[in-house]
Amino acid sequence: LERAAEVVALDDALGELAGVDPRKARAVELRFFGGLSVEETAEVLGVSAVTVMRDWSTAKAWLHRELDRRQKRAV
């Protein structure tokens, strides 16, 4: 049950990220959920591998902060 709540929270946060930066959200979807490599993700998005790594890093940090904020708000 706790795991399901975490997945819902992640999906909600990813939706918010998509509103702020759709490419970063798509990179997360492709890498995390789709299991694509950096190179495969770059090809799908039409950007360089360096850009994917930068987006991936920034998106992960953003999602961690957002999930932490939501968890603190829920307590």
Phi, psi and omega in degrees: 000318178296320180297320179297319178296323178295319180294319178297316179298318178296317179297318178297314180295321178295324175297319176295318178299320179299328177288330181272315183210090184302323182294320179296318179296319179294322178299319178297314180302314183292317183283309188281308184274325182273342179072019180285151175285171176301314181296318178296318179297317179301318180296315180297318183277346181073033179230176179281162176297324178298318178296319178298316180297320178294314178298317181300313181296313180295317181296318179298316179297317180298314181295320177300314179298316182295316179294322177296317179298316180295320180295318180294324179292327183285339184279000000 
